[in-house]
Amino acid sequence: MHTLLERPIARYHVIYAYQPNPYVQEEPIGWKLQKMEQRVIDSQTGEILGRKTTIKRVLPTHEALLAGLLGPPIVLCPSPTVEAYLPQLPFHQPPFPQSILNPISNK
């Protein structure tokens, strides 16, 4: 049995910040640079609870073939980790969006 809903009924959901069509999530932000951002939204308040942003450099096909000889044609900026900011903490941060929706207690 299927039911068509007018709007989502989940309290929290993950969306792409930029999605002009269902198959594109990367927003051009500069020359050969693209940004992909995911957000966790509270449906009741509209508040953005967390976000994950990835910046990548993308080369056109002909340049990617040449650059592939020297190194990777697509380069992603690594995500920061909890250990980079708080190295004394004895735990590892769960992946996005679990780190937002199921936070680790400080107790």
Steps between C-alpha positions, in 0.01 A plus 500: 500500500639841401409842636594827330601764755470874446818568701760297691386375841847430642622759749858502366614461143816537292497720190754632252545877526522533121296269278363664184395157369495148650838405351712806588615581853828681431484880498763677285680748728803596295727407214501116497371493860176346619335487842271222622319567826260277693286638781304342784175695542247498784165487316306657788718807551683525166830520691819371338645261759818410313668506165770315311682693229737352244701715259646334193703600199370358174684518171348484152546164324798601286681654798412202721670264253818708512484553877442126551857446384628727780248433777130459577273720282244545780621621838272512805565705810510260795239533773624613839482244778434537869858390571631799301320744732485308827782242501451420872151350450497116508229447236460520124234714333229299319439579133258766380198517568522257795730744682222761487198281565657278767758719680758357738450610860785677680441307826 
